[in-house]
Amino acid sequence: MIDDMLRTPEAIRDAERWTAHNYHPLPVVVSSAEGSWLTDVDGRRYLDCLAGYSALNFGHRHPTLIAAAHAQLDRLTLTSRAFIHDQFADFCRELAELCRKDLVLPMNTGAEAVETGIKVARKWGYQVKGVAPGQANIVVAEGNFHGRTTTIVSFSTDPDARADFGPFTPGFTVVPYGDLAALTAAIDENTVAVLLEPIQGEQGVVVPPEGYLPGVRRVCTERNVLFIADEIQSGLGRTGDTFACDHEGVTPDMYLLGKALGGGIVPVSAVAANADVLGVLRPGQHGSTFGGNPLACAVATEVVRLLATGEFQRRSTELGARLHAGLRSLVGRGLVAVRGRGLWAGLDIDPSLMSGREACERLAERGVLAKDTHGATIRLAPPLVITEEEIDHAVAQLAAVLAG
């Protein structure tokens, strides 16, 4: 019995001893998972309301995705892009059709997709738009989170992401998120792209003002600038549509995708655009050893097929309405504000009550896992397989935490 009680703290101590402290995880050591639920090493179950930052949109160990992974593991896992494998064409075609684009470039992580988008936009600017060599610039938004590579943190406005990581990569102009006038003014003859999250996830699930995304689309078209939508967190059913841009009828020139594309099994990302944009790349100019590998393609193809049914988009819409209604009932009762769309919510807690970290720790004690960000804000992003009863349970536990 004493042995069992010590297992979790020991595992946490070992993790802290042997790994760099680039994360501050909650004191939970997970050993198994199914659907919307996680089980720790002591057998305690937790409702997962983070879903791997949207990497687990289809829940833990979705049977269709697990079956696809098992079948592919028995045949072929890696060839590199030096050869073509039998899963590659289907994945690229079906994802391109889902995105309504001509071409797809598979990569691995979200940050790789963003880096790819930046490189492609610059090359397009030089070869197609006619920008002078070395002068391309990209307009981005304050509060952005596109990854943590050196280039990407060069245009981050988060001090934790930037401090002591310079010198930084030039060629980016930062404007306030949601301010169309500022964005328009920042575009000049050397601007090759506007790179935005349709909803800012890390910032606290911030939804831009109505009309902002259509305005960005219009300005980009008028000024011959690519509109790049980072849908790595917001895309693939999370907000109630296939893409967050769909809510306002906007089609960007380039989608950056990741997280849920790997079905919670393997890291998969992709860039989707038409041939007049992605077609600027030639062999040897960009690549990735594991990008588009057979295992990744087998799983991701099934993800695309799940999305093609529309079932998960409908679930996100319907269950998201229930989630947001429950959360709004807590405004004035410990919550200051609720934002979001579909099964995605950012909650601002009254800072006089507790921090976001404290709220997540108390929720974990009650068997619900969430993630804090920026002080007194927490994010909820449960798997799209969550049930009405589970949503009500999560809201009830949050209400109990806020009530003290």
N, C-alpha and C positions, 0 to 999 in steps of 0.2 A: 504494500500500500504506500509506504513512504517512498519506495523506489519510483512508483508511478507518479507521485506528486512532484518528484524532482526532475522527471524527464524533460518537461517543457522548459523550465529555467536553464537546465544544463545545455539544451540544444540552442537556446538563445545566446548563452554565454559563449559557446563554441563558435557560433556564427559571428559574433562581435570580435572574437579573438582572431579568427582566420580570414576575415574579409575587410577590405577598405570600407570606411564608414561613409559611403556615398548615399545611403538610404537610412531612414529612421523608422523601421517597421514597427507595427503594433506587436505586442508580446504574444503572438499566436504562431504555433508551429503546425502547419498543415501537413497531413499525411495522405488524405484522399479527398475526392470530390465527385459529385454527380449532380447534373442539372444546375440548380441555383444554390446548392449547399456544399459547404466545406466541412471536413472533419479533422480535428487536430489529433496529435499523438496520444492524447488522453481520452479520445473518443467523444469529445464534445463537438456538437454541430453548430455551424454558423451560417446564417443567410448571407450570401455574397452580394453586396450592393455596390461593388466596384467593378466586377467583371474584368479584371486585368486592364483597367483603363479603356474598356470597350474591346479588348482583344478576345473576350469570351462572350460575344453577343449571342451565341447559340448555346451558351451554357457550358458546363464542364462535361467533357466526354460525350458529346452528342453522338448517338449511335451511328448515324449515317457517316459522320466525319471519321469516327474511330474505325469503322469498317473500311473506308477508303484508305486510311493510313496503314492498317494491317495488310490489306491486299497489296499495296504498293511496296511495303517493307519486304514482302516475300518475293518480290521480283527485281526491283531496281531502285536505288536511293539517290545515286549521284552519277552524273556523267561529265559535268561542266558544260559550258556553252560551246566547247570545241566540237561537240556532236549534237545532233537533234535526237530527242527521245520521244517516245510515243504518247506522252501526256502533254507535251508542250503546246502543240497547235490548238488542241481543244480548249485548253485554259486561256490562251491568248485570244482566241476567237470569241469565246463565250463572255469573257470579261469585257472585251471591246464592245460587244453588242449590248451588254448591261450598261456600259458607260456612254453608248451612242457615239463611239469614236472609231477611227480607222485602225489604230495601232496601240499595242501595249508593250511596255518594257518591264519585265519582272525583275524585282530586286529582293532584298531580304527584310530590312528594317525600315521603319518610318523615316528615320533620319537619312537613310540611303535614298529613299524616294525623294525627299526634299532636296538633297544634294544633286540628285539627277535632274530634278526640275530646274534648279538654278543653272546647272551647266547647259542644259538644252535651251533654256531661255536666252542665255548669253550667246550661245552659238547661233541661234535663230536671229538674234539682234544683229550680229555681225554679217551673217550670210544672206539674210532675207531683208531685214529692215534697212541695213546699210549703216549701222552705227560705226563710228570710227574705232579702230582697234584699241582695246583696253579701256574704253570709256563707258561701257554698259552699266546701267544702274537699275536696281529693282526697288520698288516701293513696298514697304511692309508696315505692319501696325504695331503700336504700343501694346504691351500686354501679351504679345504673341508667344506661343510655344510651338516650335517646329522641330525640336530635337536638341542635342547637346554636342554636336561636332564643333570644331573650332570656327568654321565658316558660319554655322547657324547661330552660335552664341554671339557672334560678332554683331548681330542685329537684334539680340534680345534686350529687353529693358528690365529684366530681373537681375538684381545685383548678385544673388547667389549663383546664377548661371554664368555671369561675366567675370566676377572679381578674380583677379590673378591669372586669367587665362589668355591675356593679350600677348603679343600684338594681334590686332583683329583684322579680319578681311574687309577691305573697302568695297564700295559699290552698292550700298544699301541706304535708303532714305526712310526714316521712321516717322509715321504720322499717327495722330490719335485714331483709335479704332472707332468706326461708326461715323466718322467725320468726312463726308464725301467732298466737301469744299476743300479741306486740307489735302486730301488725296489727289484731287484734280490739280491743285496748285503745285504739287510736288512732281508731277510728270513733266519731263522735258524731252528734248529731241533725242537724248541718249537713254531714255527709259525703255527697257525691253519687256518688263513684266510688273504686274501687281500680284503679290503673294499674300493670301489671306486665309485664315480659318473662317468658314461661314458662321461658326459658333466657336468662341474661344473657350476651350476646355480647361486647361491648367489655370486660367485666370479666374475660374469660378463659374463656368458654363454661362458665359456672357453672350446673349443674343443681340445682334446689331439692330438698330432702328429699322422699322418697316420701310422698304424702298431703298435701303442702302445697297444691298447686293445688286438689284437691277440697275442702280445708278453706277456702280462700279463696272458692270458689264457694258453699259452704254458708253461710258468714258473710255474704257479700254478699246472698244471698237472704233470710236471716233479718233483716237490718238494713235492707233496702230500699235497697241501694247497688248501683250498676252495677259489674260486673267487666269492665274493659277490658284485653284482651290485646294487647300490642304484639308482633305476629308478623312484623314487618318483616324481621328477619333469620332468625328461627327457622321461619317459615312456608313454605308452598308447596313441600313435599317435602324440605326440608333435613334434617330429623331422622328421616326414615323414615315419617312420616305426613304427611298434607296440612298439619296444624298441629301444633305441639309440644304444645298442650293435649290433642290426641287421645290421647296416650300414657296419660293418666290418665282418659280418658273425660269430660273437662271441656268444657263449652260456655260461653264467656264471653258477656256481653251485647253486647259490641262487639269486632270484630276491627279492628286497624290493620294494613294491608298495604302493601307497597311492594317495592323492590329487584327481586326476581325477577319481579314482575308485569310489568315492562317488557321482559322477555326479553333484557336486555343491549343493547337497541337504543334505547329512549326511556325517560325517567323517567315512571313511572306509580305512583300510590299510590291507596289506596281505604280508606274506612271502611265496614264492613258491620255492620248491626244490624237489629233488627226495627222495625216501623213505630211502635211505642209509644215508641221512643227516637229514631231518626232523624227521625221524623215531626214533631218539635217545630220543625224548621227551616221557615221560610217564605221566599218569594222576597225577595231583597235582603239577607238576614241573613248569608249566608256564600257565598263563591264563589271562583272562580279562572279567569282567562282561558283558560289552557291545560288546565285540568282536564277530563278526558273528551274530549279532542280526537279527531278521526277517526283520525289515525295511531296515537295511543296505544291507542285502543280496538281497532283492527284487530289490532295486535300482542298486546295483553293478552288478547283473546278466544282467540287461538291458544294462549297460555300456559295459560289455564284448560282448554282442550280437551286439551292434553298432560297436564295433571294429572288430568283426569277419567278417563284410561285406567288410572291407578294404576301405570304402568310406572316412573315416576321415584321414587315412594315406595318401591317394591320394590327398585330399584337402591340407593337410599340405605340401606335396611335391610341388604341383603346385603353391599354393598361397604363399608358403614360397619362391619360386624362384622369384616371383614378388616382395615380400617384400624386399628381399636381394638386388635385382637389384636396387630398388628405394633407399635403404639406401646407397649402394655403390656409387651412383651418388652424394651423399653428402660428401663423403670423400674429404678433401681438401677445403670444403666449410663449415667448422665448425665441421665436424667429423674427428677424427684422425684415427679411425679403426672401422671395423664392423666384428663381429664374430657370429657364430651360425649355426643352421641347422634347416630346416623346418620352422615352424612358431615360431621361437625362436631366438632372436638376442640380443647381447650385443653391446652397442655403446659407444665408448670412445669419449667424447666431448673435444675439445680444451679447456684445463683448463683456458686459458687466457680469454675465452669468458664468461664462467659461470660454476658453479658446476652442478653436476647431479641433485641435489635437485632443484636448480633454473630452470633448463631445464624442470623438471617435473611440477613445479608450473606454468611456462609459457605455457606448453602444456595444463594443466588443464584449464587455462584461455581461451584456444582455443578449449576446448571440447574434449580433448584426455587425457586419464589417463594412466600413466606409472609409473615405480618405479626406483628410483636411488639406486646405491650401490657403495661403495668404491670411494668416491670423485666425479670424473667427468664421471662416467659410469652410463648409464641407461639400463634397460632391457625392451624388448618388448616381450610379449607372448600373443597375442590376441587369443580369442576363435577360434577353428578350423572351426566354422560356419561363420567366417568373409567373406565378399565378396571382389572381386577385387576393386570395387569402394571404399569400406571402407578402404582397404589397401592404395590405392592411396591418399585418404583423410588424413590418418594418416601421411604418408610420406610428404605430402604437408604442413601440420601443423608443422611438425618438421623442414622442410626447412625454414618456415617463422620464427620460433623461433630462429634458428641458424643465420638467416640473420639480426636479431635484429629488 
